[in-house]
Amino acid sequence: MDELEKIAIRLNHWIGHNLEHVKGYEDVALKMADLGLIDASNYVRQAIEFSSKANTNFELALKLIESRVGKRIDCSQTGESHHHESSQGTHTHGQGDKVHRHS
């Protein structure tokens, strides 16, 4: 696997990872609004917009890389795995023997 394919896989991971986080952000923003914390909810909603913009930029970069290598990069062959415990707010991600955890 060449370096561009590795970068494309990383970008794909970041896109998916951000989408998963945005779901949690939306839940929190809604709960804040329900509790009358409108200003706090609006700050979280702004963060959602930033995350969405980041994903747009990651997607544009990925398209350029895929154009350069002449194919779509299939991340399903990388051994990348995800584990989420959203009710606990923790999850792990792994690729091969490298794993990281968020709390």
Summary of the structure (lengths in Angstrom):
residues: 103
radius of gyration: 16.3
end to end distance: 31.6
largest distance: 51.1
contacts: 251
relative contact order: 0.16
helix: 65%
strand: 17%
